[in-house]
């Protein structure tokens, strides 16, 4: 079955960095756009970054643009999110998403990122 397993979250001080990883299985990885979303307590889920099926087209949410980089490894079926210059407002649960249109939209369980001031 489809699985998206996030890892790499944790506690970090403001100004620090984290690298989140998402291990994908159970579907044709190369056919899906991959994204990271996040959801903070009391807030809606928001897009952090996405990467297309060619591994080159990327898009970033305004709040992380310039501080983050998304990448994917087709050989390992992995997606990564490198986040730098972290701020307390980056504190959220980060979710990995695989998308190929309606009915082909998968989510991981999420990994907590907490940034202390």
N, CA, C and O atoms as a GROMACS GRO file, in nm:
protein
  468
    1UNK      N    1   0.083  -0.118   0.000
    1UNK     CA    2   0.000   0.000   0.000
    1UNK      C    3   0.088   0.126   0.000
    1UNK      O    4   0.209   0.119   0.024
    2UNK      N    5   0.025   0.239  -0.027
    2UNK     CA    6   0.098   0.365  -0.031
    2UNK      C    7   0.146   0.402   0.109
    2UNK      O    8   0.070   0.398   0.206
    3UNK      N    9   0.272   0.437   0.116
    3UNK     CA   10   0.326   0.486   0.242
    3UNK      C   11   0.415   0.607   0.219
    3UNK      O   12   0.498   0.608   0.128
    4UNK      N   13   0.396   0.706   0.302
    4UNK     CA   14   0.484   0.822   0.306
    4UNK      C   15   0.526   0.837   0.452
    4UNK      O   16   0.443   0.862   0.539
    5UNK      N   17   0.654   0.822   0.477
    5UNK     CA   18   0.703   0.824   0.614
    5UNK      C   19   0.802   0.939   0.630
    5UNK      O   20   0.910   0.938   0.572
    6UNK      N   21   0.763   1.036   0.710
    6UNK     CA   22   0.848   1.153   0.735
    6UNK      C   23   0.942   1.126   0.852
    6UNK      O   24   0.911   1.050   0.943
    7UNK      N   25   1.055   1.191   0.846
    7UNK     CA   26   1.151   1.185   0.956
    7UNK      C   27   1.235   1.312   0.953
    7UNK      O   28   1.233   1.388   0.856
    8UNK      N   29   1.310   1.333   1.062
    8UNK     CA   30   1.401   1.447   1.067
    8UNK      C   31   1.352   1.564   1.148
    8UNK      O   32   1.425   1.661   1.168
    9UNK      N   33   1.230   1.557   1.195
    9UNK     CA   34   1.180   1.666   1.278
    9UNK      C   35   1.244   1.665   1.416
    9UNK      O   36   1.318   1.572   1.450
   10UNK      N   37   1.216   1.768   1.494
   10UNK     CA   38   1.270   1.773   1.628
   10UNK      C   39   1.272   1.915   1.680
   10UNK      O   40   1.203   2.003   1.628
   11UNK      N   41   1.351   1.935   1.784
   11UNK     CA   42   1.366   2.065   1.847
   11UNK      C   43   1.492   2.133   1.794
   11UNK      O   44   1.597   2.070   1.781
   12UNK      N   45   1.480   2.260   1.764
   12UNK     CA   46   1.596   2.335   1.716
   12UNK      C   47   1.581   2.480   1.763
   12UNK      O   48   1.470   2.530   1.778
   13UNK      N   49   1.693   2.543   1.784
   13UNK     CA   50   1.690   2.684   1.823
   13UNK      C   51   1.671   2.772   1.701
   13UNK      O   52   1.707   2.735   1.589
   14UNK      N   53   1.614   2.886   1.724
   14UNK     CA   54   1.597   2.983   1.616
   14UNK      C   55   1.732   3.011   1.550
   14UNK      O   56   1.834   3.027   1.617
   15UNK      N   57   1.729   3.017   1.418
   15UNK     CA   58   1.852   3.036   1.342
   15UNK      C   59   1.916   2.907   1.297
   15UNK      O   60   2.007   2.907   1.214
   16UNK      N   61   1.869   2.796   1.351
   16UNK     CA   62   1.926   2.666   1.316
   16UNK      C   63   1.868   2.609   1.188
   16UNK      O   64   1.790   2.674   1.118
   17UNK      N   65   1.908   2.487   1.160
   17UNK     CA   66   1.866   2.419   1.037
   17UNK      C   67   1.814   2.280   1.068
   17UNK      O   68   1.850   2.219   1.168
   18UNK      N   69   1.730   2.231   0.979
   18UNK     CA   70   1.682   2.093   0.985
   18UNK      C   71   1.667   2.041   0.843
   18UNK      O   72   1.642   2.116   0.750
   19UNK      N   73   1.682   1.910   0.829
   19UNK     CA   74   1.656   1.844   0.701
   19UNK      C   75   1.551   1.738   0.724
   19UNK      O   76   1.575   1.639   0.793
   20UNK      N   77   1.437   1.758   0.665
   20UNK     CA   78   1.330   1.660   0.674
   20UNK      C   79   1.341   1.563   0.558
   20UNK      O   80   1.381   1.600   0.447
   21UNK      N   81   1.304   1.438   0.584
   21UNK     CA   82   1.306   1.335   0.481
   21UNK      C   83   1.169   1.268   0.472
   21UNK      O   84   1.097   1.258   0.571
   22UNK      N   85   1.136   1.224   0.354
   22UNK     CA   86   1.011   1.152   0.332
   22UNK      C   87   1.042   1.029   0.247
   22UNK      O   88   1.087   1.041   0.133
   23UNK      N   89   1.016   0.912   0.303
   23UNK     CA   90   1.037   0.787   0.231
   23UNK      C   91   0.905   0.744   0.170
   23UNK      O   92   0.806   0.726   0.240
   24UNK      N   93   0.904   0.728   0.037
   24UNK     CA   94   0.781   0.694  -0.035
   24UNK      C   95   0.786   0.550  -0.084
   24UNK      O   96   0.890   0.501  -0.126
   25UNK      N   97   0.671   0.483  -0.078
   25UNK     CA   98   0.662   0.347  -0.128
   25UNK      C   99   0.517   0.316  -0.163
   25UNK      O  100   0.425   0.382  -0.117
   26UNK      N  101   0.500   0.213  -0.245
   26UNK     CA  102   0.366   0.167  -0.278
   26UNK      C  103   0.302   0.236  -0.398
   26UNK      O  104   0.185   0.211  -0.428
   27UNK      N  105   0.377   0.322  -0.467
   27UNK     CA  106   0.325   0.387  -0.586
   27UNK      C  107   0.443   0.422  -0.676
   27UNK      O  108   0.559   0.413  -0.635
   28UNK      N  109   0.413   0.462  -0.800
   28UNK     CA  110   0.518   0.496  -0.895
   28UNK      C  111   0.566   0.637  -0.865
   28UNK      O  112   0.507   0.735  -0.909
   29UNK      N  113   0.674   0.643  -0.792
   29UNK     CA  114   0.723   0.769  -0.736
   29UNK      C  115   0.742   0.876  -0.844
   29UNK      O  116   0.705   0.991  -0.824
   30UNK      N  117   0.798   0.839  -0.954
   30UNK     CA  118   0.831   0.936  -1.058
   30UNK      C  119   0.709   0.997  -1.125
   30UNK      O  120   0.722   1.098  -1.195
   31UNK      N  121   0.592   0.940  -1.105
   31UNK     CA  122   0.469   0.992  -1.168
   31UNK      C  123   0.399   1.097  -1.082
   31UNK      O  124   0.301   1.157  -1.126
   32UNK      N  125   0.450   1.119  -0.963
   32UNK     CA  126   0.381   1.206  -0.868
   32UNK      C  127   0.462   1.332  -0.839
   32UNK      O  128   0.584   1.326  -0.821
   33UNK      N  129   0.393   1.445  -0.834
   33UNK     CA  130   0.451   1.565  -0.775
   33UNK      C  131   0.457   1.544  -0.624
   33UNK      O  132   0.367   1.484  -0.564
   34UNK      N  133   0.563   1.592  -0.564
   34UNK     CA  134   0.583   1.574  -0.420
   34UNK      C  135   0.589   1.709  -0.352
   34UNK      O  136   0.645   1.805  -0.405
   35UNK      N  137   0.531   1.716  -0.235
   35UNK     CA  138   0.526   1.844  -0.164
   35UNK      C  139   0.544   1.823  -0.014
   35UNK      O  140   0.526   1.714   0.039
   36UNK      N  141   0.580   1.932   0.050
   36UNK     CA  142   0.577   1.941   0.195
   36UNK      C  143   0.474   2.047   0.233
   36UNK      O  144   0.471   2.157   0.177
   37UNK      N  145   0.391   2.012   0.329
   37UNK     CA  146   0.295   2.105   0.388
   37UNK      C  147   0.324   2.112   0.536
   37UNK      O  148   0.394   2.026   0.592
   38UNK      N  149   0.270   2.213   0.600
   38UNK     CA  150   0.281   2.220   0.744
   38UNK      C  151   0.151   2.273   0.804
   38UNK      O  152   0.074   2.343   0.738
   39UNK      N  153   0.132   2.237   0.929
   39UNK     CA  154   0.014   2.285   1.001
   39UNK      C  155   0.052   2.316   1.144
   39UNK      O  156   0.095   2.229   1.219
   40UNK      N  157   0.034   2.441   1.181
   40UNK     CA  158   0.059   2.486   1.317
   40UNK      C  159  -0.072   2.479   1.395
   40UNK      O  160  -0.180   2.482   1.335
   41UNK      N  161  -0.064   2.471   1.527
   41UNK     CA  162  -0.186   2.463   1.608
   41UNK      C  163  -0.279   2.581   1.580
   41UNK      O  164  -0.237   2.697   1.582
   42UNK      N  165  -0.405   2.551   1.554
   42UNK     CA  166  -0.504   2.655   1.530
   42UNK      C  167  -0.498   2.718   1.393
   42UNK      O  168  -0.571   2.813   1.365
   43UNK      N  169  -0.412   2.667   1.306
   43UNK     CA  170  -0.398   2.725   1.172
   43UNK      C  171  -0.428   2.621   1.066
   43UNK      O  172  -0.428   2.500   1.092
   44UNK      N  173  -0.455   2.669   0.946
   44UNK     CA  174  -0.480   2.579   0.834
   44UNK      C  175  -0.348   2.521   0.782
   44UNK      O  176  -0.241   2.579   0.799
   45UNK      N  177  -0.362   2.407   0.719
   45UNK     CA  178  -0.244   2.347   0.656
   45UNK      C  179  -0.200   2.436   0.538
   45UNK      O  180  -0.284   2.482   0.461
   46UNK      N  181  -0.071   2.457   0.526
   46UNK     CA  182  -0.020   2.544   0.420
   46UNK      C  183   0.094   2.477   0.345
   46UNK      O  184   0.169   2.397   0.401
   47UNK      N  185   0.106   2.511   0.218
   47UNK     CA  186   0.214   2.459   0.136
   47UNK      C  187   0.347   2.519   0.180
   47UNK      O  188   0.359   2.641   0.196
   48UNK      N  189   0.446   2.434   0.198
   48UNK     CA  190   0.582   2.478   0.225
   48UNK      C  191   0.663   2.478   0.096
   48UNK      O  192   0.726   2.577   0.061
   49UNK      N  193   0.661   2.365   0.027
   49UNK     CA  194   0.739   2.352  -0.096
   49UNK      C  195   0.688   2.235  -0.178
   49UNK      O  196   0.635   2.139  -0.123
   50UNK      N  197   0.704   2.244  -0.309
   50UNK     CA  198   0.666   2.134  -0.395
   50UNK      C  199   0.770   2.116  -0.504
   50UNK      O  200   0.843   2.210  -0.538
   51UNK      N  201   0.776   1.997  -0.558
   51UNK     CA  202   0.870   1.966  -0.665
   51UNK      C  203   0.801   1.877  -0.766
   51UNK      O  204   0.730   1.783  -0.730
   52UNK      N  205   0.823   1.907  -0.892
   52UNK     CA  206   0.753   1.835  -0.997
   52UNK      C  207   0.813   1.700  -1.029
   52UNK      O  208   0.913   1.658  -0.970
   53UNK      N  209   0.750   1.634  -1.124
   53UNK     CA  210   0.792   1.499  -1.161
   53UNK      C  211   0.927   1.498  -1.232
   53UNK      O  212   0.991   1.394  -1.241
   54UNK      N  213   0.970   1.614  -1.282
   54UNK     CA  214   1.101   1.618  -1.348
   54UNK      C  215   1.214   1.646  -1.249
   54UNK      O  216   1.332   1.642  -1.286
   55UNK      N  217   1.178   1.674  -1.126
   55UNK     CA  218   1.280   1.699  -1.025
   55UNK      C  219   1.341   1.836  -1.032
   55UNK      O  220   1.432   1.869  -0.956
   56UNK      N  221   1.292   1.918  -1.124
   56UNK     CA  222   1.352   2.051  -1.141
   56UNK      C  223   1.254   2.164  -1.106
   56UNK      O  224   1.293   2.262  -1.044
   57UNK      N  225   1.130   2.150  -1.147
   57UNK     CA  226   1.032   2.256  -1.118
   57UNK      C  227   0.996   2.255  -0.971
   57UNK      O  228   0.948   2.155  -0.918
   58UNK      N  229   1.021   2.367  -0.905
   58UNK     CA  230   0.994   2.378  -0.763
   58UNK      C  231   0.912   2.503  -0.735
   58UNK      O  232   0.911   2.599  -0.813
   59UNK      N  233   0.844   2.500  -0.621
   59UNK     CA  234   0.764   2.613  -0.578
   59UNK      C  235   0.772   2.617  -0.427
   59UNK      O  236   0.780   2.514  -0.360
   60UNK      N  237   0.770   2.740  -0.372
   60UNK     CA  238   0.785   2.756  -0.229
   60UNK      C  239   0.679   2.850  -0.174
   60UNK      O  240   0.637   2.945  -0.240
   61UNK      N  241   0.636   2.822  -0.052
   61UNK     CA  242   0.549   2.915   0.016
   61UNK      C  243   0.624   3.042   0.049
   61UNK      O  244   0.746   3.041   0.070
   62UNK      N  245   0.552   3.153   0.054
   62UNK     CA  246   0.615   3.282   0.076
   62UNK      C  247   0.691   3.287   0.207
   62UNK      O  248   0.793   3.354   0.218
   63UNK      N  249   0.642   3.217   0.307
   63UNK     CA  250   0.702   3.225   0.440
   63UNK      C  251   0.836   3.153   0.449
   63UNK      O  252   0.912   3.178   0.542
   64UNK      N  253   0.866   3.066   0.356
   64UNK     CA  254   0.992   2.991   0.363
   64UNK      C  255   1.083   3.016   0.244
   64UNK      O  256   1.196   2.969   0.240
   65UNK      N  257   1.033   3.091   0.147
   65UNK     CA  258   1.112   3.115   0.026
   65UNK      C  259   1.245   3.179   0.060
   65UNK      O  260   1.251   3.275   0.137
   66UNK      N  261   1.351   3.126   0.002
   66UNK     CA  262   1.484   3.177   0.029
   66UNK      C  263   1.552   3.111   0.148
   66UNK      O  264   1.672   3.128   0.168
   67UNK      N  265   1.476   3.037   0.227
   67UNK     CA  266   1.533   2.970   0.345
   67UNK      C  267   1.524   2.819   0.334
   67UNK      O  268   1.578   2.747   0.418
   68UNK      N  269   1.457   2.770   0.231
   68UNK     CA  270   1.432   2.627   0.221
   68UNK      C  271   1.462   2.576   0.081
   68UNK      O  272   1.460   2.651  -0.016
   69UNK      N  273   1.490   2.446   0.074
   69UNK     CA  274   1.512   2.383  -0.055
   69UNK      C  275   1.453   2.243  -0.053
   69UNK      O  276   1.481   2.163   0.036
   70UNK      N  277   1.370   2.215  -0.153
   70UNK     CA  278   1.312   2.082  -0.167
   70UNK      C  279   1.388   2.007  -0.276
   70UNK      O  280   1.430   2.066  -0.376
   71UNK      N  281   1.406   1.879  -0.254
   71UNK     CA  282   1.472   1.796  -0.354
   71UNK      C  283   1.414   1.655  -0.348
   71UNK      O  284   1.348   1.618  -0.250
   72UNK      N  285   1.438   1.577  -0.453
   72UNK     CA  286   1.391   1.440  -0.455
   72UNK      C  287   1.497   1.351  -0.517
   72UNK      O  288   1.572   1.393  -0.605
   73UNK      N  289   1.500   1.227  -0.470
   73UNK     CA  290   1.594   1.127  -0.518
   73UNK      C  291   1.512   1.015  -0.579
   73UNK      O  292   1.449   0.937  -0.508
   74UNK      N  293   1.513   1.006  -0.712
   74UNK     CA  294   1.432   0.908  -0.781
   74UNK      C  295   1.483   0.766  -0.758
   74UNK      O  296   1.405   0.671  -0.763
   75UNK      N  297   1.610   0.751  -0.734
   75UNK     CA  298   1.667   0.618  -0.712
   75UNK      C  299   1.626   0.562  -0.577
   75UNK      O  300   1.612   0.441  -0.560
   76UNK      N  301   1.607   0.652  -0.481
   76UNK     CA  302   1.576   0.607  -0.344
   76UNK      C  303   1.430   0.630  -0.306
   76UNK      O  304   1.388   0.593  -0.197
   77UNK      N  305   1.352   0.692  -0.396
   77UNK     CA  306   1.213   0.727  -0.365
   77UNK      C  307   1.204   0.811  -0.238
   77UNK      O  308   1.126   0.782  -0.148
   78UNK      N  309   1.286   0.914  -0.235
   78UNK     CA  310   1.293   1.001  -0.119
   78UNK      C  311   1.270   1.146  -0.160
   78UNK      O  312   1.304   1.189  -0.270
   79UNK      N  313   1.211   1.220  -0.068
   79UNK     CA  314   1.194   1.364  -0.084
   79UNK      C  315   1.255   1.430   0.040
   79UNK      O  316   1.240   1.380   0.151
   80UNK      N  317   1.322   1.542   0.018
   80UNK     CA  318   1.388   1.610   0.128
   80UNK      C  319   1.344   1.756   0.133
   80UNK      O  320   1.308   1.816   0.032
   81UNK      N  321   1.348   1.810   0.253
   81UNK     CA  322   1.326   1.953   0.271
   81UNK      C  323   1.434   2.005   0.363
   81UNK      O  324   1.436   1.973   0.482
   82UNK      N  325   1.522   2.084   0.309
   82UNK     CA  326   1.626   2.150   0.388
   82UNK      C  327   1.574   2.286   0.430
   82UNK      O  328   1.537   2.367   0.345
   83UNK      N  329   1.570   2.310   0.558
   83UNK     CA  330   1.522   2.439   0.610
   83UNK      C  331   1.632   2.505   0.690
   83UNK      O  332   1.690   2.444   0.780
   84UNK      N  333   1.660   2.629   0.658
   84UNK     CA  334   1.764   2.706   0.725
   84UNK      C  335   1.705   2.830   0.790
   84UNK      O  336   1.591   2.868   0.764
   85UNK      N  337   1.785   2.892   0.875
   85UNK     CA  338   1.742   3.016   0.941
   85UNK      C  339   1.603   3.000   1.000
   85UNK      O  340   1.515   3.084   0.980
   86UNK      N  341   1.584   2.892   1.072
   86UNK     CA  342   1.452   2.862   1.125
   86UNK      C  343   1.407   2.966   1.227
   86UNK      O  344   1.486   3.023   1.301
   87UNK      N  345   1.275   2.989   1.226
   87UNK     CA  346   1.213   3.087   1.314
   87UNK      C  347   1.109   3.017   1.401
   87UNK      O  348   1.059   2.911   1.364
   88UNK      N  349   1.076   3.076   1.516
   88UNK     CA  350   0.971   3.014   1.599
   88UNK      C  351   0.841   2.992   1.523
   88UNK      O  352   0.768   2.896   1.550
   89UNK      N  353   0.811   3.079   1.428
   89UNK     CA  354   0.687   3.063   1.351
   89UNK      C  355   0.692   2.948   1.252
   89UNK      O  356   0.592   2.918   1.187
   90UNK      N  357   0.806   2.884   1.240
   90UNK     CA  358   0.816   2.763   1.158
   90UNK      C  359   0.770   2.640   1.236
   90UNK      O  360   0.759   2.530   1.180
   91UNK      N  361   0.743   2.657   1.363
   91UNK     CA  362   0.697   2.546   1.445
   91UNK      C  363   0.563   2.494   1.393
   91UNK      O  364   0.466   2.569   1.380
   92UNK      N  365   0.561   2.365   1.362
   92UNK     CA  366   0.442   2.303   1.303
   92UNK      C  367   0.467   2.154   1.286
   92UNK      O  368   0.578   2.105   1.303
   93UNK      N  369   0.361   2.085   1.251
   93UNK     CA  370   0.375   1.947   1.202
   93UNK      C  371   0.392   1.955   1.051
   93UNK      O  372   0.314   2.019   0.982
   94UNK      N  373   0.495   1.890   1.002
   94UNK     CA  374   0.528   1.892   0.860
   94UNK      C  375   0.485   1.760   0.796
   94UNK      O  376   0.519   1.652   0.844
   95UNK      N  377   0.410   1.772   0.687
   95UNK     CA  378   0.354   1.655   0.619
   95UNK      C  379   0.412   1.642   0.479
   95UNK      O  380   0.432   1.741   0.409
   96UNK      N  381   0.437   1.521   0.441
   96UNK     CA  382   0.478   1.488   0.304
   96UNK      C  383   0.354   1.453   0.223
   96UNK      O  384   0.264   1.384   0.273
   97UNK      N  385   0.348   1.501   0.099
   97UNK     CA  386   0.233   1.475   0.013
   97UNK      C  387   0.278   1.429  -0.125
   97UNK      O  388   0.375   1.480  -0.181
   98UNK      N  389   0.206   1.332  -0.178
   98UNK     CA  390   0.226   1.286  -0.315
   98UNK      C  391   0.096   1.310  -0.390
   98UNK      O  392  -0.012   1.275  -0.342
   99UNK      N  393   0.106   1.371  -0.509
   99UNK     CA  394  -0.015   1.411  -0.582
   99UNK      C  395   0.001   1.383  -0.730
   99UNK      O  396   0.103   1.412  -0.792
  100UNK      N  397  -0.107   1.325  -0.786
  100UNK     CA  398  -0.112   1.304  -0.931
  100UNK      C  399  -0.254   1.326  -0.980
  100UNK      O  400  -0.300   1.257  -1.071
  101UNK      N  401  -0.323   1.420  -0.919
  101UNK     CA  402  -0.459   1.449  -0.960
  101UNK      C  403  -0.561   1.392  -0.863
  101UNK      O  404  -0.526   1.324  -0.766
  102UNK      N  405  -0.686   1.419  -0.892
  102UNK     CA  406  -0.795   1.376  -0.803
  102UNK      C  407  -0.793   1.225  -0.786
  102UNK      O  408  -0.783   1.149  -0.882
  103UNK      N  409  -0.804   1.183  -0.662
  103UNK     CA  410  -0.804   1.041  -0.633
  103UNK      C  411  -0.666   0.981  -0.616
  103UNK      O  412  -0.651   0.865  -0.578
  104UNK      N  413  -0.566   1.061  -0.645
  104UNK     CA  414  -0.427   1.018  -0.628
  104UNK      C  415  -0.354   1.123  -0.546
  104UNK      O  416  -0.265   1.193  -0.596
  105UNK      N  417  -0.392   1.133  -0.421
  105UNK     CA  418  -0.345   1.237  -0.330
  105UNK      C  419  -0.318   1.170  -0.196
  105UNK      O  420  -0.411   1.133  -0.124
  106UNK      N  421  -0.190   1.154  -0.164
  106UNK     CA  422  -0.152   1.076  -0.047
  106UNK      C  423  -0.076   1.163   0.052
  106UNK      O  424  -0.005   1.256   0.015
  107UNK      N  425  -0.094   1.128   0.182
  107UNK     CA  426  -0.032   1.205   0.290
  107UNK      C  427   0.041   1.113   0.387
  107UNK      O  428   0.000   0.999   0.411
  108UNK      N  429   0.150   1.165   0.442
  108UNK     CA  430   0.216   1.098   0.551
  108UNK      C  431   0.153   1.137   0.683
  108UNK      O  432   0.058   1.215   0.688
  109UNK      N  433   0.208   1.082   0.790
  109UNK     CA  434   0.154   1.107   0.924
  109UNK      C  435   0.208   1.236   0.984
  109UNK      O  436   0.151   1.288   1.080
  110UNK      N  437   0.316   1.286   0.931
  110UNK     CA  438   0.370   1.412   0.978
  110UNK      C  439   0.485   1.395   1.076
  110UNK      O  440   0.500   1.292   1.142
  111UNK      N  441   0.567   1.499   1.082
  111UNK     CA  442   0.676   1.503   1.178
  111UNK      C  443   0.678   1.642   1.241
  111UNK      O  444   0.665   1.743   1.173
  112UNK      N  445   0.695   1.645   1.372
  112UNK     CA  446   0.688   1.772   1.446
  112UNK      C  447   0.820   1.846   1.437
  112UNK      O  448   0.927   1.789   1.457
  113UNK      N  449   0.811   1.974   1.407
  113UNK     CA  450   0.926   2.064   1.412
  113UNK      C  451   0.894   2.173   1.513
  113UNK      O  452   0.792   2.241   1.502
  114UNK      N  453   0.982   2.189   1.610
  114UNK     CA  454   0.963   2.292   1.711
  114UNK      C  455   1.088   2.380   1.714
  114UNK      O  456   1.199   2.332   1.735
  115UNK      N  457   1.066   2.508   1.694
  115UNK     CA  458   1.176   2.604   1.693
  115UNK      C  459   1.162   2.694   1.814
  115UNK      O  460   1.062   2.764   1.831
  116UNK      N  461   1.262   2.692   1.898
  116UNK     CA  462   1.259   2.773   2.019
  116UNK      C  463   1.329   2.907   1.995
  116UNK      O  464   1.424   2.917   1.919
  117UNK      N  465   1.278   3.007   2.062
  117UNK     CA  466   1.335   3.142   2.045
  117UNK      C  467   1.452   3.165   2.139
  117UNK      O  468   1.511   3.273   2.138
   0.00000   0.00000   0.00000
